[in-house]
Amino acid sequence: MKALIIDDEPGIRFSLGYFLSQRGYELLEAPTSSEGLSLAREFLPDIVFLDMHLPDSDGELLLPHLVVPEIGARVIMMTAYAEIEKAVRSMKCGAENFLAKPFDLEQVALILERIENQLRREKESEQYRQLYSTSVQHAELIGYSPLMLRIQRLIALMAENLSTPVLILGESGSGKELIARAIHRRSKLKGPLVEINSACLSDALLESELFGHEKGAFTDASSTKVGLFELAHNGTIFFDEIGEMPLSIQAKLLKVLDTRKFRRVGGVADITTNARFIGATNRDLPNLVHKGAFREDLYYRIHVMPIFVPPLRERDNDILLLAEHFVQTLGEDMGKGGMCISPSAMDFLVRYKWPGNVRELKNVIERAIILAEGHEILPEHIPSELRLAPLPHQVSSAGAQIKPLHKIEEEYIEHVLRATGNHYSNTASLLGISRSTLHLKLAKMKKAVL
């Protein structure tokens, strides 16, 4: 699991960070509210330890930004004894618990154990729901990595907010189209999902496709044509590869998004549309804006709640689930139901970096099913570039020992004492405890040795 400590006291970050790292947490720290929020948005921590008072803001003001669905952190407030009422008020606003400084690591362990159990149950529940979805298309969004769980939360949010434009960003083959379909399906709109690839048509043809044209509007316009915006009424219009859209069409798209009105090519009457907008691209839109290839005003209009689709190499825990899903669905479609992947073949799949993302994995599984003569996919059915991929660095856990909590605390106290040259006042300050408490702990340690 991942944890983030937001506290301006180095001693608190040091002692709590050591304890969490010994517990196996992936850890980041921040001394200010602004740095903490920035890290939380990128790191997506499971748990945040948040100080009530920070140099640039109050912890209560930062709390709502950490518990929003796109981050979804469990927040533990840290406060002084005189602020218990304030901490309780924070819990009513979304905090999971609070710790009074100076805190006991045993108390921290109890709080963490309860939160960890909750997160574990939620993850298992989410995995089950994804694996056994009744919709095959929806099931292709399977995965229980934190990044995919965040996307599932955002899909649910955007399905409820029909007027907000959706921008889906990610590498080619990462599943942007599936996310667009999932948002449309969960929105329960009465109209259809109308898709268009912005890169495959010229300016004139793209304008006619989007807005339609009147009879006689140009040489080949022998009849009136209804555009995609009209077809998508009461539904969703999905612009794939929106980064490739010509600038002239971008200006007209922006006007439609702002006014909800457009005109057919050659027409004079305004047509109203309520189609929901979704766009997707694998391009760097800010860079295109900087180069003048994408309108800045359109970028900010659609960049309200972007959904970043992670590449498969950052979701290595999901590779097994996706591979088994494709073996099942493709095997049935190809008349080879009941197939499985051998452990040795799966090893090759897991260690590969997948530059083509989910699409490449699906193609590799389809090829393996074709080559397999029996009901098991073996290493020889996997392409050579996957089999020749370098092995990841292996760290053996043999001999690893789980230490008792009091032992970790004792080792850390000794570590800080050495760092301060056995200066008791400085050691107590770094540990976030009083000097008298330090002497009591040292006395217990000495008694245990005797």
Buried (B, 14 or more C-beta within 10 A) or exposed (E): BBBBBBBBBBBBBBBBBBBBEBBEBEBBBBBBBEBBBEBBEEBBBBBBBBBBBBEEBBBBEBBEBBBBEBBBBBBBBBBBEEBEEBBEEBBEEBBBBBBBBBBEBEEBBEBBEEBBEEBEEEBEEBBEEBBEBEEEEBBBBBBBBBBBBBBBBBBEBBBEEBEEBBBBBBBBBBBBBBBBBBBBBBBEBEBBBBBBBBBEBEEBEBBBBBBBBBEEBEEEBEEBBEBBBBBBBEBBBBBBBBBBBBEEBBEBBBEBBEEBEBBBBBBEEEBEBBBBBBBBBBBEBEEBBEEEBBBEEBBEBBBEBBBEBBBBEEBBBBBEBBBBBBBBBBBEEEEBEEBBBBEEBBBBBEBBEBEBBBBBBBBBBBBBBEEBEEEEBBBEBBBEEBBEBEEEEEEEEEEEEEEEBBEBBBEBBEBBBEEBEEEEEBBBBBBBBEEEBBEEBBEEBEEEEE
